[in-house]
Amino acid sequence: MPLDFPSATGTSCTPADAPRGPLAGLKVLDITRVVAGPYCAMLLADLGATVIKVEHPDDPDYARTFPPFVAGEDAGLSAFFTQFNRNKLGISLNMKTEEGKALLKRLVREVDVLVENFRPGTMEKLGLGYEVLRLENPKLVYTAISGFGRTGPNSSRPAFDNTGQAAGGLWSMNGYADRPPVRVGTIIGDLAASLYAAIGTLAALRVVEKGGEGQVVDISQQDSVLSLTENAVVRYTTKGEVATPLGSEHPFVRPYGQFPCKDGYVFFGGYTDKFWRLTCQMFGEPEVAADPAIDTMEKRFDPVVAETRVRPILERWFSTYTKAELEEMAGDTIPLSAIKTIAEVVEDPHIAAREMIVNVPLGAEMVRMFGQPVKLSATPATTFAKAPDVGEHNALVYGDLAGLSAEDLARLADQGAI
């Protein structure tokens, strides 16, 4: 008998009424916390998987304490937590007790995927490592996210998002040349690791679908961040060049970056000869495109030429227009976009058309948060249920997957196992 899905209002709905996403029927145990892991499992849940959020009954995911809060901090209704844990069922489980260990093994027999983000070796110390769990379910896909991965000399080191940014090289490249490096302004290490974990999980599931065994999906924040450094690695390995902060500039493509305008800044990327010519025409000075100092893409790539000849022209053009006016002028012809605040993005009509701001229940309110970026034409993500309370679905999940009665659950709760 399949598990019920949470509905958009937060109550359970019958399988017949449930939205049937592309991952319908897939069962996932999510024993992660904070973001690197919960986000991976949320992506799977958005696409129809039945994701079971597992939390310690006395030490739940501390992201529940992260702001912003709805109805006040004391209410404990974190929009941060909900954003990464929507569409999940919630159970409580103490994996340090013998009863809890046995119960996790029973659940593993019935699911397809387990996602964890403990430091490597933690699950083994609990007696619940992959080699143990695969005996319960040989087809289990065991997705493990950590700072440095499960192998290598640094595998046991503690890590946060900033660890990945620092160790993966991205931090050293970000900022301005005359100032210390700056971390990227979001938790890119956590988010990138979650994205790669989702991809790796689906790839491993494909092997199982074709008759193969389960396996470990080993995701490192450091690895994930390193893969986001664009041309920095090959610049070093081929030319010995070490990437350093460039502000809003590109290492070699110019003009391609941030430019001021009347009410803020825009990104302009008209570096090809075609786009440069069209830009000159748009601003009523087509003769600039024929200037022998800047008439080819190669000449405009030169950093001195770009700064002393090209940038002053663009800043003169842009300075008399607002962001909206410049976007309107560029239209479908010139690669120019306003550098928008989050407020502008949330209210952007195009974002609305893409359904990238969705309403998710949180307490008595509906909170707007980011939607699902994976757009599937035939089986899209359509509903966004609330994040579960700690242990909210114990009776449902343990009854369905482990065959436990109300009396069994009461006994386990008394023993501190759930």
C-alpha positions as CSV (number, residue, x, y, z in Angstrom):
1,M,0.0,0.0,0.0
2,P,1.6,3.3,-1.0
3,L,2.0,6.1,1.5
4,D,-0.3,9.1,1.3
5,F,1.2,12.4,0.1
6,P,0.9,15.6,2.0
7,S,-1.6,17.9,0.3
8,A,-1.2,21.5,-0.5
9,T,-3.1,22.4,2.6
10,G,-0.8,20.2,4.8
11,T,-3.3,17.4,5.4
12,S,-2.8,14.0,4.0
13,C,-4.6,13.0,0.8
14,T,-5.3,9.7,-0.7
15,P,-3.0,8.3,-3.4
16,A,-5.8,8.6,-5.9
17,D,-6.1,12.3,-5.2
18,A,-2.3,13.0,-4.9
19,P,-0.4,14.8,-7.7
20,R,1.4,12.2,-9.7
21,G,4.8,13.7,-10.5
22,P,7.5,12.0,-12.5
23,L,9.0,10.5,-9.3
24,A,5.7,9.2,-8.0
25,G,6.3,5.9,-6.2
26,L,9.8,6.7,-5.2
27,K,10.4,6.5,-1.4
28,V,13.1,8.6,0.2
29,L,14.4,8.7,3.8
30,D,15.8,12.1,4.4
31,I,17.9,12.1,7.6
32,T,19.7,15.4,6.8
33,R,19.5,18.8,8.4
34,V,20.0,22.5,7.5
35,V,20.3,22.8,3.7
36,A,22.9,20.5,2.1
37,G,20.7,17.5,2.0
38,P,17.2,18.9,2.8
39,Y,17.3,20.8,-0.5
40,C,18.3,17.7,-2.4
41,A,15.4,15.8,-0.9
42,M,13.0,18.7,-1.4
43,L,13.8,18.7,-5.1
44,L,12.8,15.0,-5.3
45,A,9.7,15.7,-3.2
46,D,8.6,18.6,-5.5
47,L,8.8,16.1,-8.4
48,G,6.5,13.6,-6.8
49,A,8.7,11.4,-4.6
50,T,7.4,10.5,-1.1
51,V,10.1,12.0,1.1
52,I,10.2,11.2,4.8
53,K,11.9,13.8,6.9
54,V,13.6,12.0,9.8
55,E,14.4,14.0,12.9
56,H,15.6,13.2,16.4
57,P,12.6,13.6,18.8
58,D,14.7,15.8,21.2
59,D,17.1,17.4,18.8
60,P,15.3,18.2,15.6
61,D,16.7,20.0,12.5
62,Y,18.0,23.2,14.0
63,A,17.1,25.0,10.8
64,R,13.7,25.2,12.4
65,T,15.2,28.0,14.5
66,F,16.4,30.0,11.5
67,P,14.7,33.3,10.6
68,P,12.5,34.6,9.1
69,F,9.6,33.5,11.2
70,V,5.8,33.6,10.7
71,A,3.7,34.7,13.6
72,G,6.7,35.6,15.7
73,E,9.9,33.8,16.7
74,D,8.3,32.0,19.7
75,A,5.9,30.2,17.3
76,G,8.8,28.3,15.8
77,L,7.4,28.6,12.3
78,S,10.5,29.2,10.2
79,A,10.0,30.2,6.6
80,F,13.7,29.2,6.0
81,F,13.0,25.6,7.2
82,T,9.8,25.4,5.2
83,Q,11.5,26.5,2.0
84,F,13.8,23.5,2.1
85,N,11.4,20.9,3.6
86,R,8.1,21.4,1.9
87,N,6.2,18.5,0.4
88,K,7.7,16.0,2.9
89,L,6.3,13.7,5.5
90,G,7.8,14.0,9.0
91,I,8.8,11.3,11.5
92,S,10.8,11.3,14.7
93,L,13.5,8.7,15.3
94,N,16.4,8.4,17.8
95,M,19.1,6.4,15.9
96,K,21.3,6.2,19.0
97,T,18.9,3.7,20.7
98,E,18.8,0.1,19.8
99,E,15.1,0.3,19.1
100,G,15.7,3.3,16.8
101,K,18.5,1.5,14.9
102,A,16.2,-1.5,14.4
103,L,13.4,0.7,13.2
104,L,15.6,2.6,10.7
105,K,16.6,-0.8,9.2
106,R,13.0,-1.8,8.9
107,L,12.3,1.5,7.0
108,V,15.3,1.0,4.8
109,R,13.9,-2.3,3.6
110,E,10.9,-0.4,2.2
111,V,12.5,2.7,0.6
112,D,14.5,3.4,-2.5
113,V,16.8,6.1,-1.3
114,L,18.4,7.3,1.9
115,V,20.0,10.8,2.0
116,E,22.4,11.8,4.9
117,N,24.7,14.7,5.5
118,F,26.7,13.6,8.6
119,R,30.4,13.7,8.7
120,P,31.9,10.5,7.1
121,G,32.1,7.8,9.7
122,T,29.2,8.9,11.8
123,M,26.7,6.4,10.4
124,E,29.3,3.7,10.7
125,K,29.8,4.5,14.4
126,L,26.0,4.2,14.9
127,G,26.1,0.8,13.2
128,L,24.0,2.1,10.3
129,G,26.6,2.7,7.6
130,Y,26.0,1.7,4.0
131,E,27.5,-1.7,4.3
132,V,25.1,-2.5,7.1
133,L,22.0,-1.0,5.4
134,R,22.7,-2.6,2.0
135,L,22.2,-6.0,3.7
136,E,18.7,-4.8,4.5
137,N,18.1,-3.5,1.0
138,P,20.6,-4.4,-1.7
139,K,18.9,-1.9,-4.1
140,L,19.2,1.0,-1.7
141,V,20.7,4.2,-3.1
142,Y,22.7,5.7,-0.3
143,T,23.3,9.4,-1.0
144,A,25.9,11.0,1.4
145,I,26.7,14.7,1.4
146,S,29.7,16.0,3.3
147,G,32.3,18.8,3.2
148,F,35.2,16.8,1.7
149,G,33.6,13.5,0.6
150,R,34.0,10.0,1.9
151,T,37.6,9.4,0.7
152,G,40.8,11.4,0.8
153,P,42.9,12.8,3.7
154,N,40.5,15.5,4.7
155,S,37.3,13.4,4.6
156,S,36.8,13.5,8.4
157,R,37.1,17.3,8.7
158,P,34.0,19.3,9.8
159,A,32.6,21.6,7.2
160,F,30.0,24.3,6.6
161,D,29.0,26.1,3.4
162,N,31.8,28.6,3.8
163,T,34.2,25.6,4.1
164,G,33.2,24.5,0.6
165,Q,33.6,28.0,-0.8
166,A,37.0,28.4,0.8
167,A,38.4,24.9,0.1
168,G,36.9,24.8,-3.4
169,G,38.7,28.0,-4.6
170,L,35.6,30.1,-5.2
171,W,36.1,32.4,-2.3
172,S,39.6,33.4,-3.5
173,M,38.2,34.4,-6.9
174,N,35.3,36.6,-5.6
175,G,35.4,40.3,-4.8
176,Y,37.5,43.1,-6.0
177,A,41.2,43.1,-7.0
178,D,42.2,45.8,-4.4
179,R,40.3,44.2,-1.5
180,P,40.4,40.9,0.4
181,P,38.4,38.0,-1.3
182,V,34.7,37.9,-0.5
183,R,32.4,34.9,0.0
184,V,29.7,34.4,-2.6
185,G,26.5,36.0,-1.2
186,T,24.6,32.8,-0.8
187,I,25.2,29.3,0.5
188,I,26.5,28.1,-2.9
189,G,28.4,25.2,-1.4
190,D,25.3,23.7,0.3
191,L,23.1,24.4,-2.7
192,A,25.6,23.0,-5.3
193,A,26.2,19.9,-3.3
194,S,22.4,19.3,-3.0
195,L,22.0,19.8,-6.8
196,Y,24.7,17.3,-7.6
197,A,23.3,14.9,-5.0
198,A,19.9,15.0,-6.7
199,I,21.6,14.3,-10.1
200,G,23.7,11.5,-8.6
201,T,20.7,10.0,-6.9
202,L,18.7,9.8,-10.1
203,A,21.6,8.4,-12.0
204,A,22.0,5.6,-9.3
205,L,18.3,4.9,-9.4
206,R,18.6,4.4,-13.2
207,V,21.1,1.7,-12.6
208,V,18.7,0.0,-10.1
209,E,15.8,0.3,-12.7
210,K,18.0,-1.5,-15.2
211,G,18.4,-4.4,-12.8
212,G,21.6,-3.3,-11.0
213,E,22.4,-3.0,-7.3
214,G,22.2,0.1,-5.1
215,Q,25.3,2.1,-4.4
216,V,26.7,5.1,-2.5
217,V,26.4,8.5,-4.1
218,D,29.3,10.4,-2.6
219,I,29.0,14.2,-2.8
220,S,31.6,16.7,-1.5
221,Q,30.9,20.4,-1.0
222,Q,34.5,21.1,-2.0
223,D,34.1,19.1,-5.2
224,S,30.9,20.8,-6.0
225,V,32.3,24.3,-5.5
226,L,35.4,23.5,-7.5
227,S,33.3,22.5,-10.5
228,L,31.7,26.0,-10.5
229,T,34.9,27.9,-11.0
230,E,34.5,28.1,-14.8
231,N,37.9,28.5,-16.5
232,A,40.0,28.9,-13.4
233,V,41.3,25.3,-13.4
234,V,42.3,25.2,-17.0
235,R,43.8,28.7,-16.9
236,Y,46.1,27.4,-14.1
237,T,46.9,24.0,-15.6
238,T,47.7,25.3,-19.1
239,K,49.1,28.8,-18.4
240,G,50.0,28.8,-14.7
241,E,47.6,31.7,-14.1
242,V,45.9,31.8,-10.7
243,A,42.4,33.3,-10.7
244,T,42.0,36.3,-8.5
245,P,39.0,38.6,-7.7
246,L,37.9,40.6,-10.7
247,G,34.8,42.4,-9.3
248,S,32.1,42.3,-11.9
249,E,34.4,41.7,-14.8
250,H,35.0,38.5,-16.8
251,P,38.6,37.2,-17.1
252,F,38.8,37.9,-20.8
253,V,35.5,38.7,-22.3
254,R,34.8,42.5,-22.6
255,P,32.5,44.4,-22.4
256,Y,30.7,41.9,-20.2
257,G,29.8,43.0,-16.8
258,Q,28.2,45.6,-14.6
259,F,27.5,49.2,-15.8
260,P,25.8,52.1,-14.0
261,C,22.7,53.7,-15.3
262,K,20.3,56.3,-14.1
263,D,18.7,54.3,-11.2
264,G,21.1,51.5,-10.6
265,Y,23.1,49.0,-12.6
266,V,22.7,46.7,-15.5
267,F,24.5,43.7,-16.9
268,F,25.6,44.3,-20.5
269,G,27.2,41.5,-22.5
270,G,27.4,42.9,-26.0
271,Y,31.0,41.7,-26.7
272,T,30.6,40.1,-30.1
273,D,31.0,42.2,-33.2
274,K,27.3,41.6,-34.1
275,F,26.0,42.7,-30.6
276,W,28.5,45.6,-30.5
277,R,27.3,46.9,-33.9
278,L,23.7,46.6,-32.9
279,T,24.3,48.4,-29.6
280,C,26.0,51.3,-31.4
281,Q,23.0,51.5,-33.7
282,M,20.6,51.4,-30.8
283,F,22.2,54.5,-29.2
284,G,22.2,56.4,-32.5
285,E,26.0,56.3,-33.0
286,P,26.6,53.5,-35.6
287,E,29.9,55.1,-36.5
288,V,31.4,54.0,-33.2
289,A,31.3,50.4,-34.4
290,A,33.8,51.4,-37.2
291,D,36.3,53.1,-34.8
292,P,39.5,51.3,-35.7
293,A,40.6,51.1,-32.0
294,I,37.5,49.1,-31.0
295,D,36.1,47.7,-34.2
296,T,36.8,44.0,-33.5
297,M,36.0,41.7,-30.6
298,E,39.7,41.0,-30.1
299,K,40.5,44.7,-29.7
300,R,37.7,45.1,-27.2
301,F,39.0,42.2,-25.1
302,D,42.2,44.1,-24.3
303,P,41.8,45.3,-20.7
304,V,43.3,48.7,-21.3
305,V,41.2,49.3,-24.4
306,A,38.1,48.1,-22.6
307,E,38.6,50.4,-19.7
308,T,39.8,53.5,-21.5
309,R,37.8,53.4,-24.7
310,V,34.8,51.1,-24.4
311,R,33.6,51.6,-20.8
312,P,33.4,55.4,-21.1
313,I,31.2,55.1,-24.2
314,L,28.8,52.7,-22.5
315,E,28.6,54.7,-19.3
316,R,27.8,57.8,-21.3
317,W,25.0,56.0,-23.1
318,F,23.6,54.2,-20.1
319,S,23.7,57.1,-17.7
320,T,20.6,58.9,-19.2
321,Y,18.3,55.8,-18.9
322,T,16.8,53.8,-16.1
323,K,17.1,50.0,-15.8
324,A,13.6,49.5,-17.1
325,E,14.2,51.8,-20.1
326,L,17.4,50.1,-21.0
327,E,15.7,46.7,-20.8
328,E,12.9,48.0,-23.0
329,M,15.4,49.4,-25.6
330,A,17.4,46.2,-25.7
331,G,14.4,44.0,-26.0
332,D,15.0,40.7,-27.8
333,T,18.1,42.1,-29.6
334,I,20.8,43.1,-27.1
335,P,22.0,41.0,-24.1
336,L,21.2,43.6,-21.4
337,S,19.5,42.9,-18.1
338,A,18.7,45.0,-15.1
339,I,20.6,44.0,-11.9
340,K,17.6,43.4,-9.8
341,T,17.0,43.4,-6.1
342,I,15.3,40.4,-4.7
343,A,12.2,42.5,-4.3
344,E,12.2,43.3,-8.0
345,V,12.8,39.6,-8.8
346,V,9.9,38.4,-6.6
347,E,7.6,40.8,-8.3
348,D,8.9,40.2,-11.9
349,P,6.1,39.3,-14.3
350,H,8.4,36.8,-16.1
351,I,9.2,35.1,-12.8
352,A,5.4,34.9,-12.2
353,A,4.9,33.4,-15.7
354,R,7.5,30.8,-14.9
355,E,5.7,30.0,-11.6
356,M,9.0,30.5,-9.7
357,I,7.3,32.2,-6.8
358,V,4.8,29.8,-5.2
359,N,2.5,29.8,-2.1
360,V,3.4,27.3,0.6
361,P,1.4,26.9,3.8
362,L,3.1,28.0,7.0
363,G,0.9,28.0,10.1
364,A,-2.2,29.9,9.3
365,E,-0.5,31.8,6.5
366,M,0.6,31.2,2.9
367,V,4.2,32.3,2.4
368,R,5.7,33.1,-1.0
369,M,9.0,31.3,-1.7
370,F,10.9,30.1,-4.7
371,G,9.3,27.4,-6.8
372,Q,10.7,24.4,-8.7
373,P,13.2,25.3,-11.5
374,V,12.8,21.9,-13.2
375,K,10.0,22.4,-15.7
376,L,8.6,19.2,-17.2
377,S,6.0,19.6,-20.0
378,A,3.9,16.5,-19.2
379,T,4.5,16.0,-15.5
380,P,5.2,19.3,-13.8
381,A,5.5,20.0,-10.1
382,T,2.1,21.5,-9.3
383,T,1.5,21.4,-5.5
384,F,3.6,22.7,-2.6
385,A,2.6,21.3,0.8
386,K,3.8,22.6,4.1
387,A,6.9,21.3,5.9
388,P,6.1,18.7,8.5
389,D,6.1,19.1,12.2
390,V,8.5,16.9,14.1
391,G,7.1,13.4,14.1
392,E,3.8,14.6,12.5
393,H,3.4,11.5,10.3
394,N,4.8,8.9,12.7
395,A,1.5,6.9,12.7
396,L,1.2,7.0,8.9
397,V,4.8,6.2,8.0
398,Y,5.5,3.6,10.7
399,G,2.2,2.0,10.3
400,D,2.5,1.7,6.5
401,L,6.2,0.9,6.2
402,A,6.9,-0.9,9.4
403,G,3.5,-2.3,10.3
404,L,3.5,-0.7,13.8
405,S,0.4,-0.3,15.8
406,A,-0.6,2.7,18.1
407,E,0.5,0.6,21.0
408,D,3.9,0.0,19.4
409,L,4.4,3.7,18.8
410,A,3.5,4.5,22.4
411,R,6.0,2.0,23.7
412,L,8.7,3.3,21.4
413,A,8.0,6.8,22.5
414,D,8.3,5.8,26.1
415,Q,11.7,4.2,25.3
416,G,12.9,7.4,23.7
417,A,13.2,5.7,20.3
418,I,10.8,8.0,18.5
